[in-house]
Amino acid sequence: MVSLPHPLPGAVGLSHLDAYPWEAADGVCGGSPHLHLVCTEAYVVTGGEGAVQTLSPDGYRDIPLRAGSVAWFAPGTVHRMVQGGDLRVTVLMQNSGLPEAGDAVFTFPPDVLADPERYAARAALPARSGPEAEAAARRRRDLAVEGYLPLREALLAGDNGPYLAFQRAAARLVRHRVPRWRELWRAGALAAAQRTGAQLDALEAGDPAYLAESRAFDAGPSRRGGFGMCGLREEYELPGTTLAHQDE
């Protein structure tokens, strides 16, 4: 049974990213395009500048990012962080733990998406840090861009067929993970909402006894310089914040 005893507000996930400076095949520096199946993601820009490129039923967007900007993307939105200069972002993720349990799917080419074992091999990193991990992170970024560019070109031409086909392929890849995700959701976001409901009931009944359980918590980063999907990642591997990756 999963337990997240002291989650952040709303049981969100938290990390910090320094956008990758690596140039891709189209001359753009940045991260690996991907989508999330059930999690909304938000970028709070804390420094530098850049952009996030998105693909959605509304088409293609290039959203500028600068200090103070906030941008967020609903499940199914393909997003690609673009480096403009020292871009640093705090990431808030709905349903803490689900992205680390495989909710995110790279925009690899269709032949890779069609083979779960091949997809897993291309998405995984051989280590969590070091030159070998960096080389693998760059390879998977390049493969994701290879699959992303045709999706974008088709949307710009008014054809959403390839984009919708990618969504369906991503859903097939993760279907077997849903029972695990349901456990994490029940222990995290659902439990947080249910606690609020119970507190409202108590207040309405004139019984604030639950306030005796109040506490303050603090934590620092558990790891710096990890290779995330979009950049070098500073993460907090704490229950209810950002769990360690479980999909390797």
Secondary structure, DSSP 4 states (H G I P E B T S, - for coil): ----SSPPGGG-EEEEEEE---B-TTS-BB---EEESS--EEEEEEEEEEEEEEEETTEEEEEEEETT-EEEE-TT-EEEEEEEEEEEEEEEESSTTTGGGTTEEE---HHHHT-HHHHHHHH--SSSSSHHHHHHHHHHHHHHHHHHHHHHHHHHTT--HHHHHHHHHHHHHHGGGHHHHHHHHIIIIIHHHHHHHHHHHHHHTT--GGGGG--------SEEEEE-SSEEEEE--STTT-PPP---
